Amino acid sequence: TILGETHEEEDEILPRKDYESLDYDRCINDPYLEVLESMDNKKAQRYEAVKWVMVFAIGVCTGLVGLFVDFFVRLFTQLKFRVVQSSVEECTEKGCLALSLLELLGFNLTFVFLASLLVLIQPVAAGSGIPEIKCYLNGVKVPGVVRLRTVVCKAMGVLFSVAGGLFVGKEGPMIHSGAVVGAGLPQFQSISLRKIQFNFPYFRSDRDKRDFVSAGAAAGVAAAFGAPIGGTLFSLEEGSSFWNQGLTWKVLFCSMAATFTLNFFRSGIQFGSWGSFQLPGLLNFGEFKCSESDKKCHLWTAVDLGFFILMGIVGGLLGATFNCLNKRLAKYRMRNVHPKPKLVRVLESLLVSLTTTVVVFVASMVLGECRQISSTSHSGNDTLSLQGVSEDVNSSIKTFFCPNETYNDMATLFFNPQESAILQLFHQDGTFSPVTLSLFFLLYFLLSCWTYGISVPSGLFVPSLLCGAAFGRLVANLLKSYIGLDHIYSGTFALIGAAAFLGGVVRMTISLTVILIESTNEITYGLPIMITLMVAKWTGDFFNKGIYDIHVNLRGVPLLEWETEVEMDKLRASDIMEPNLTYVYPHTRIQSLVSILRTTVHHAFPVVTENRGNEREFMKGNQLISNNIKFKKSSILTRAGEQRKRSQSMKSYPSSELRNMCDEHIATEEPPEKEDLLQQMLERRYTPYPNLYPDQSPSEEWTMEERFRPLTFHGLILRSQLVTLLVRGVCYSESQSSASQPRLSHAEMSEDYPRYPDIHDLDLTLLNPRMIVDVTPYMNPSPFAVSPNTHVSQVFNLFRTMGLRHLPVVNAVGEIVGIITRHNLTHEFLQARLRQHYQTI
């Protein structure tokens, strides 16, 4: 699993440092970037057209995944409630309610057991998946998060979780499922289907894959709520750390495709009218409309804004409490449940299901009150068509243990699917008892907090909306009953309560505002929803972080925030960099590369050359050292050398005066051969270091000066590239020229993407350890770099906005002095360095 190891220190779980970073930067030299640099306009247009086709396909497939989940959730839920309701009605007269409870337990425990088994197959399928996708889009490679097996276990597991009566939603897992579809579909390959291979040369980079994951996550939101614009904003606000203007249209197009694909099939299946588009998403809030008989009713007024602000404050406090309790539960699970055998996780899920089922059954039978039905239009003995809601979102009112023309308000909330219960609170004209709403809110709050984090696929949007809707409906009832505000529309307060609680839990602002507006189809609710969410977020942020950020921190993921604190500018790049480097030379022996790759876990290595005082003598003694020194000389640009090239190119200019001037300039500037200016630049004032071969390892007998000797920086090369070069036998012998080394194209270098071979799987008997590898054609010769005196805020902004994974620190004379990775920019690491900075002042 991706859960970190637990270490107790001040009652906090320390983060792990073994997460890989995604490579969003260019990594291969210009001659090998065939996909981008070498393509003509027609190929570039074809590449862009294929990307649009892939985006559309991702949206359609995400909509179909949502259709699959929704269809089977409805099927299993209706089957369960039909059997249990019939049993309850029969046992009410015969006095065998215990049998009805056992039947309900049989359904729920079976479904939850199946969901837990699917999580055992793929542990990363547990939870909502939003924290994992947020980490992936931030640049962290979470193992298994976008695999085909993950989306299968996620989609099937969440339908069993919801059908099993757990207080979870299917909207969060839809976001994860859409992201997996976005990651896998454009690749046309899967590790689970190794035998199926397609020759599809496009999108063989982490940058393209990240863009498609962003589109898939947005499509998941759009399919869940019928909110394509909200999905786009969700991907921008909560998901992607790196965004560009061209991606916006593609993500919106993908969201639209997902929304209308799901709408087309759901409307056709449910109403038999194909092409009518009447059901935009998995969760629809219905139409908010005052009753025609109530002339005093208004959806909301300016006076209500004051109550909405207070509800936002309370929602923020409730959300902070929810997050605090869930964090403590998560820590307890990480210390006491996850280290134990996997069967313990299944037993925990079954315990939660057992408790939830018993509470729901007993509360519905004992704590409910019989309320008068406010309308005479009903179908059957126990259902009532809700006024204010169109026929496509009708819900049922339960009449358990209540006489005719009355209904059980607690059973109506508990013995219905969560979406139906939300519609009851939004649109039911009949009243819910304040005591019932209070008890329902308390029970639902505690049980949903306990449920989120167990080993089943589970979302948090719908439980938070239902819990908040009960809180809002309670506020409306109190205002009507005790203050006499007759103009209040209870559905509006239920919606604002849902927004307040959900905002207090997840701390989303603009995207959640648009999602709720699109779900209600009521633009007039924009202002109160926005104000409520802002107040709830500010209130909750005063105490702790959002629920997704909390779980990201507990997993120890080095997630980068949007910006650093102001006081961090007291630090420089030299304060946070890692000076102890593992590096390679431009020409390195195979035995050295194998040793480096097998003994380190770094994902990139600086390509460097040593600075020596008597390099001419070294060049005569060893061909390997000679090749490295020659490369350094040829790669160093000087003003004199550049002017010499320009002057020689200007000799062909037709002006004779200019030709004479250039000749004179060269004559005066060109030094004698024995005093070569380039050689003088290479000389250093420090004592020459030992004659160390590039394939020698550091020794414990070395002094500090020998171990950290100056190194001229030439570029970066990735671990995956080095392994690929070894696997394909790209090398030359010491008796040959480096020009004889085989050359690989960009397509050949990226052929194994995204699962490059591992160095530990390499057969060393096939390699000649004395052969030499020239890495210069494959390294990135111009990576982003910073000066040691650069402010941390500048380093952070460069690293985050450009999507880097490694940032070399190079001094004024071109020597690498350290390297910065995302671990050096996390909040915890910067805080520790700042404390050290204060101690040294």
N, C-alpha and C positions, 0 to 999 in steps of 0.2 A: 504494500500500500504506500501511499504518498505521505502517510502520517509520520511525523518526525519522532525520534526517540525522546523519551521524557527524562528531563533532568530537573531536579528540584533545587531551585535557588531563589530565595525570596518568594516562594510559592508561585513561580512562573515557569513556564516550559520554554526552555531555550531553543532557538531555531537551529535546524540542521543547515549545513553548508554544502550539500551535495547535489543541488538541483542544477541541471544543465541550463545554459542560455541558448536561445534561438539565434541563429546567425542571420541578421537582417542587413549586414553590410556586404559590399562586394568583396570577393575573396580570390578572384583569379585575374591575372593580368589581361590587359586589353586584347592582345592577339587571340585570346581564347574565349572571349565573350561573344560567341557566335550568335547567341539568341538575341542580343540587344545591339551590340556595336556593328555587327556584320550584316544585319538584315536590311534589305532595301525597303522602300516605302510599301510595296505590296505585301511583303512578309510582315511588316509591322502592323499593317491594317488587318491582315489575317489573324495575327496574334491577338489583337484587340477584339476582333469579332468573335474569336473562339472564347475569349474571356467573358463576353456578354452572354454567349450561349451557355457557358458553365454556370454563370450566376443565375440565369433563368432556370436551369435544371436543378440547381440547389434549392431554389424556392419551391419548385414543384414537388421535389422529393420530401422536403421538410413538411409541406402541407399534407402529403400522403402519410407521413409518419404520424402527424397529429390526427388524421382521420382514423388510422389504425388504432391508436390509443383510445380515442374518444368512443369509437364503435364498441370495443370490447369492454371498456369501463361501463358504458351504459348497459350492455348486455348482462354482464355479471352483477352489476348493482341492482338492476330491475329484477333479475332472477332471485337474488338474495332477499330483497325487500318484499317481493310477492310471496315467497314461501314463509318468511317470518311474520309478515302481517296477517296472512291467513291463519297461521298457527296462534298468533296472539288473540285474534278474534274468537277462535274456537276455544282456546284455553281460558279465556276470560269467564266463560260460562261454566266450564268444567273444573276450573281451579288447578290447571297444570301449566302455569306460567314458567316453571322451572324447565319444562321440556322446550318451550320456546326459546329460553335463554341458551340452552344447550345447542339448539339448532343454529342460532346466531353465532355462537362461539365456534361451531364446526365450520361454518362458512369463513369467518374472519381469520381463524387460526390457519386454515388451509391456505388461503390466499397469501397471508403474511409469510408463511413458511416458504412458499414458492418464491416470493420476492427476495427473501433472505438467501435462498440457495443461489439465485441469479447473481447476487452481490458477492457470494463466495467465489463464483466463477470469475468475476471481474470486479475487484474491490473498489476501483475508482468510480464504478457506477452508483455507489451509495450517495445519498444526499441529493441536493438539487443540481449540483454540477456547476453552478454559477461561480463559486470561488475558484474552481479549477480552470474554467474558461477565462475568467478574469486574469488569472496568473499567466495563462498561455498567451493571451493577447498583450500582456505586459512584457513578454519576452522570456518567460521561464518555461522550460520544457518539462511538463509534468508527465511522468511515465504512464503510458497507456490511455491518456485522456481523450485522444481522438481516434481510437481504433474502432474497427468494425464491430468487434466483439463488445465494445463498450456501448455502442448505440443499440445493439440487439438486447443486451441485458438491461439497459436503461429503459427502453420503450416497453419491454415486456414486464420488467419489474415494477414500473410505476403504475401500470394498470392493475397489477395484483395488489399493490400497496393501497391504492385508492379504493378498489373494490373490497379490500379487507377491512374497511372501516377505520383505518388510521386517520388521524387528523393531519393529512398531508394533501398537497395539490399536485396536479400534473403539469402546471404551467412552467415551473422552474426547470424540470427535466426536459421540457420541450426546447428550451434554450440550449441546453447541453446537446440534445439530439441534433438540432439544426447545425450547431458548430461542428459536430462530428461528420455530418453529411457534407458540410462545406470543406472540411479538411480532406476527406477521402474521395469524393466523387471526381474532382479534377485530376487526381493522380492515376485513376484507372488501374489501381493495384491495391492489394491488401495483404498483410502478413497472414491473415486467416485464410486467404485464398491464394496460396502461393502458385498453384498450377495455372491460374488464370492470368495471363500476361498480355498486355497491349503495348504496342509501340507508339506511345503518345509522348512526344518530346517536349511538350509545353509545361510551364509552371513547375519547374524543377528547382525551386528555391524556397527558403523559409519565408521570404517576403511575400511572394504570391500566395503561399499557403495561409499566411496570417490574414491576408485580405479576404480570402474565401471563408475563413473561420469567422471573421467579422460579419460577413454577409449572412452566413448560416445562423449565427447567434441572433441577429436582427430578425431573420425569417422565423426563428422559433418564437420570439416575442409577438411578432405579427400574427402568427398562426394561433397563439394562445389567447390573445385578447382581441384579435381583429383590428390591430392598430399598427399599420405599416409605418406611419411616421413615428409613432412612439418606439417601434422596434429600431428604426434607424438612429433615433436619439439615444436609445439605450446602449446600442453598440458604440456610439460616440462618447457618451458620458461615463458609462460604467465599465465598458469593455476595453476598447482599443486604446492603447497608449500612443500609437503612431497613426496619424490620419492624414489623408491628402484629399484635395478637392475632387479628383477624378473618382475616388472611391465612394463618395457620397451618393452619386447617381446609381452606381452599381448596387450598393446596399439597399437603397430605396426600391429599385427595380426588383431585387430579390425578395424583399419584404412584400411587395405587391403581388408577386407571383405566388408566394406562400399563402397569403390571405385569400386570394380569389380561387386558388386550387382547393383549399379546404372548404371555402364557401360554396363552390360549385358542387362538390360531391355531397357535402352534408345537406344542402338544400334539396338536391335531387333525391337523396335517399329518404329523407324525412318527409318531404312534401310531394315527392313524385313529379315535381316540376323542374326539369333540368334546365339550367340557365337562368333561374329566378334570382339567385344570390340573396337569400333571406337570412342566412346564419353566418355572419362574418368571422366569428372566432369560437374557440372552445368555451370561453366565458363571456356571456353577454349580460349587461346590466338592465336591459329593457328600457322602455320609454318612461321618463319621469314626467308625470302629469297630474295636476290637482283634479280632484273629483268635481264634476260639473255642478253637483248639488251644493258644494261648499264654496260660497262666493267670497269668503274671507281668506281663503287659502292662497298663498304665494310660494313659489319654489324657494325663493330666499329674498330677503330685503337687506338694506344697509344696516339695520339694527342687528340682524343675525350675524354680521361679520364679527362683532365683539364676542359672541358666543363661539364662533368658529375659531377665533384666536385662542380662547381659553381651551377649547377642545384640542387644538394643536399642541398647547403646552402639556395638557394631560396625556395626549397621545405620545409625545416625546418622552415623558416620564415613564409611561407604561412600556414603551419600546426599549428604553434604557434598562428597565427592570427585567424585561424578557431577555435581552442580550446578556445581562449579567448572570442570570440564572443559567442560561444555556451555555455560557462560557464555563461556568463551574462544572456543569454536567459533562461538557466535552473534555475538560481536564481530567475528571474522574474516569471517564471512559478510556482516555489515553493511558492512564496509569494502571487501571485495574481490570479493564475489559479487553482491550486490544492486545496486550502482551500474552494473554491466555489463548488456549486453542480456539479455533474459529467457531466451534460449536457453541461457545459461550455467547458470541455475538448473535447467533440465531436464537438462543434461549432468551436473550435480552429483548429481541424484537417480539418474540412470542409473549413475553411478560407484559410488554407495553400493549400489545393487542388484546390480551386477556383483560387487563385493567380497563382499557378504553371501552371494550364491549360491555363489561359489567356496569361501569359508570353510566354509559349511555342507556342501557336497558333499565337500570334501577331508577335513574333520574327521570326518564320518560314516564315510568309507571307511578312513581311516588311523588316527585316534586312538581309535576305539571299542574296547571290550573285549567279548568274548563271555562273557555271564553265564548261569548256569544258571536255567532257568525253574522257578519255585517251585510251579507247579501244572500238572496234566496236562489240565485243561479248557481246550481251545483250539479255535478254529475256523479251519480253513485251515492253511496252512504258516507264516504269518507274523503271526498275530494271537493274542491271548490276552485272555480276559475278565478284567478286573481284579477281584480280590477286594476287598470292602469298598466297592464302588461299585455302585449299582443299574444295571440294564441300560440305562437311558436316558442314562447318561454314560460308557458303555464307551469305551475307547481302544485303540489298536493298539500292539503291540510289534513292532519291526522286527528281522528276522533277517538283515540284510545281511552276507554273507561269514562267517556263523557256521554251525556244523554243527547238526544236529537237536537239539531240546530246549534250545537256547541262543538268546540274542538279543543284538543289538548295542546296548549301553546308550547310546552317543553318538548313533547313528542314531535310536534311540527318542525322544530329546529333540529332535533337530534336524529329523528328517523327519516331523514331525507338526505339525498346527496348534498354536498356542501354548496354547489352552485344553486340548487333549489332553495336551500336555507337562506342564502344571500338574497335571492329574489324575494323571499318572504319578508325579510327585514326591510328591503327597499320599497316594496310595492303593496304589501298586505294592508288593506284598510282596517281590518280588525286589529285590536290592540293586543300587545303582549304585556303581561303583568310585569311591573318593575322588579318584583322579587324573582320572577322567572328569568328575566334578562340578566339580573345580577348574578344569579347562580350559574346560568349558562355561560356568561362571560368568564367567571372565575374558573369553572371546570375546564372550559375550552382553552383558556390561557395556560393553565398548568399542564394539561395533557399535551397540547401542541408544543409547548416548550420542552417537555420530556421527550416527545417523539422526534423532534428535529435533531438529527445526529446519529440515530440508530442505523444499523446496517441494512437499510432498504432505500431504494430510490424514492426521494421525497422532495416536494416543493414547499415553499413557505408563503407564496403569494395568497393563495385562496384561504388557508387558515387565518392569516393575518387580516384579510379583508372581512372574513366572517366574524372574527373576534371584535374587530373595530366597528363593524356594522351593529353588533349587539350593543356596544358601548354608545354609539351615536343614537340608536333607537331609544336607549334608556334615558339619555339626556333629553331627547324630544318629549318623552312621556312625562318626565319630571317638570319640564318647562310648561307643558300643557296643563298638567294637573295642579301644580302648586303655585305657578306664577300667572297662569291664565293667559298665555300667549296663544290665542286661537288661530292666528294666521300661519303658524308653523306647519310645514309639510314634513312629516316624519321621515319620508324617504330621503330628503336632502340631508337631514342630520345623520341618518344612517350612512349615507355616502361619505359625508365629511368625517364621520367617526372612523370609517374604514380607511380613508386616506390618511388620517392622523396616526392611526396605529401602525399601518403599513409603512408610512414615512418614518415613524420613530424606530422601526425595526431595521429597515434596509437603508435608510438615509439617502434615498434618491430624490431628486428635485424635478428638473425639467422633463426628463423622460417619463417619470411616473405621472406627472401632471398631464402630459399629452396622452399617455396610455389611458388614464381614467376618463379624459374628455372624449377620446375616440370610442371608448367602451360605452359611454352613456349617450353619445350622439347629441350632446347638449352643450353648446359652446358657452352658454351663460354660466355654466359651472366653472369656467376657467379661472376666474378671479378667486372665488373662495377656496377652490382646490389648491391653487398655487400658494395662497397665503397660509393655508393650513399646513401644507407640506414644508414650507420654509420654516415656520415656527416650530413644527415638530422636529425638524432636522437640527435647528439651532439648540433646542432644548436637550435633545438626546446627545448631541456632540459635546455638551458640557460635562457629561458623565462618562461616556465610553464611545467606541466606534460602532459602525454598522455591523450587522450580524455576519455579512460576508467577509468584511475586513478582519473581524475577530477570528473566524475560522482560517483565514489565510495566514494570520500571524501564528496561530496555534500549530499549523503545519510547518512552520519555519521557512516559508517561501520568501526569498529576497525580493519582495514586491517594492517597486519604486513608486513613491508618492508623486503628486503632480509638481511639487516644488519643495525646496528646502526652507527651513526656518531662517529668519534673518540673522540670528546669532551664529549660524554656521559659516558665515563669510569671514569669521575670524580664522578659519582654517584655510590652508592652501592645498594644492594637489600633492605637494610633497609630504603633507601631514597624513594623508589617507592612502597613498599608493603602497603597493607591495614591492619593496626593493630586492627581495630575494627571487631572482628570475630563473626560469628554466628556458633555455634558448637553443637554437640550432644555427649552424653556419650555412652560408649559401651553398657550399659544397661539403656534404657530410657523409661519413661512411654509414653503411647500412647497420652495422653493429651498434653504432651510437644512436641512430634513430630508434632501433628496436628497444634499446636499453631505456631511452627517454620515455617512449610511449608505454612501456610496460611498468615503469616505476613511478609514473605520475598520472594524474587524472585531469590535467589541464586540457582545455579544448582549443587552445591556440598557443603558438610559440613565436616569440620575436625572432626574426632572422637578423643576425648581427655578425660583425667582424671585430677582431681585437685590434687595439691600437698599440703598435710596437715602435720602438725607436730605430732599430736597424732592420727594416723590412726587406731591404735588398738582399741581405745575407740569408734571411729565412726563405726567400723565393727560390734560392738556388738549391736548398737542401731537400725540399719535399714538394711533390707535385700538388698535393692536396692543399697545403698552405699557400703555395704559389697561386692556385686558382682562386682562393678566397681573397688574397691581397689584390690580385688583378681585378676581381669584381669590385672591390671597394674603390679602387682608383678610377675605374670606368664609371662608377655610379655617383661619384662626388662631383657636384657642379660648382665651379668657381667662376668668379667674375672674369678673370683673365682667360680661362678656357672658353667661356661662352663668347667673349668678345673676339677671340681668335677664330671661332667658327663663323661668326657673323662677318668678320672682315674677309675671310676667304670666300664666303658666298657672295660678297659684294664685288669681288674681282670681275665677275662676269657682267657687271653693270656696264652699259654702253658708255658712260661718261669716263673719259680718260683722266680728268682731274680727280674724280672720286677714286679711281683705281690707284693713282699715284699717292693720294692721301692715305689710303688703306695700306699700301706697301710700306710707306714711311712709318705708319703707326705700328705695324707688325715688327718692323726692324727695331724700333725703339723699345717696344714692350717685351719682345721675346727674349728671355734670359738665356745664358749659356746652358748647354745640356747638362753640365756637371752641377749646375745650381737650379735644378728644375723647381719651379714654383709649386707645382703640385706635391712634390716630395717634401718641400718645406712645410706645406700646410699639414701634411700627415704627421709630422714630427711633434712630439709632446715634451713638456719640460720635466715630467715625472720620470722616475727611474724605470728603465725597460723591464717588463715582466718576463718570467721564465718562458722558455721555448715550449709552449704547451700545444700539443696536437689537438685538433678539433674532436678527436674521438677519446680524449682522456677525460675522466670524471674528476670532480673536485676531491681533494684529499683533506683529511682532518689536520694535516700538518701545514696546510696553507695558512698564511697570515690573512688578516682582514683585507689588506690591500690586494692580495692575490685572488681572493675569492670574489671580491666585488670590484674587479678591475674595469676600467672604462671600456665600453662597447659601442661601436658605431651602429646605429639603427638603420636597417634597410627595408623592413616590411614585416608583415605578419603572415603566418601560414597556419591553417587549421589542422587539427588532429585528423579529421576525416580525409583531408587531402593527402597527408603523409601516409596514412594507411593505404589509401587507394594507389599511391605511387609504388608502395612496396608490393601490394598484391599484383599489380600489373607489370612488375619488373622494370620500372623506369630507373635506369642507372647506367653507369659506364665504368670501365676499369681505369686504374691509375695510369696505365700505359697509353690510354686513348685520350682524345680530346672530348671535352664536355659536349661538343656539337654532335657527337655520335650517339648521344643519349636519345632514346625514343621520345616522341612528342605526342602528348595526348590532347585531344580537343576538349572544348567545354562540355559537349554532349557525353564524351567518354568519362570525364571527371564526375559528372553528376548522374551517371547512369544508375547508380545504386541508391540515389536519394529516395526516401528519407532515411533508409536504414543502411548506413554504410557498414562495411565489415569491421569487426573488432580485432584489435592487435593480438588479443589472447587466442583468437581462433586461427591465427596465421601459422602456417607450417614453416617453421624456421629452417628445416632441412632443404627447402627449395631456394634459399637465399644464400648468396655469397657474402659473408660479413665484411670482406675487404673492398667490395664494390662501393662506388661513390654515387650519391644522388645529388643532382643539381636542382634545387628547389626554387630557384629564382624565376623560372617562367610561370610558376603556379602560385606564388605568394601574392599578397596584396601589397604593392610597392608604395601605395599612398594612402594609408589608413589615417583616420583622424587622430591627431596627437595634440597634447597640451604642454605648456611650459610648467616647470615645478612651482612657479609663483602664481599660477592661475587660481582665482577664487573658487571655492567649492561650489558656489551657486552656478558659476559659469560651466564648471565641469559637469555638474548635474544636468543642467539644461541641454548641453551638447550631447551627453550620453543618452538622455531620455528621448529628446525630440528626433535625433537621428537614428534611433533604434540600434545603438551599438551594443556589442557584447564585451569588447576589450578596448581600452583607451590607453595607449602608451604615453608615458611622461618622458619627454625628450628635452635635454638642456640646450643651452645656447650654441654649443658646438656640435650638435647632432648626435649626442650620445644618449642612449636610453638609460634612465636612472630608476625606472619602476614602471608598473602597470596597474591600471585601475579596472576592476570588474564591478558588476552590480552588487556584489557582497560588500565592497568598499563604500557603497553609496546608500546602503540601507539606513533607516533611521536609528536603529540600535547601534550600528557601527559608528556613525557620525557622532552620536551622543557620547560614546566611550572615548573617541578621539578628542572631543571637545573637553571632556573632564581632564584628560591627560594634558591638554593645552593649558588649562587653568592652573594645573598643579606645577607646571614648569615655568609659569610666569613669575 
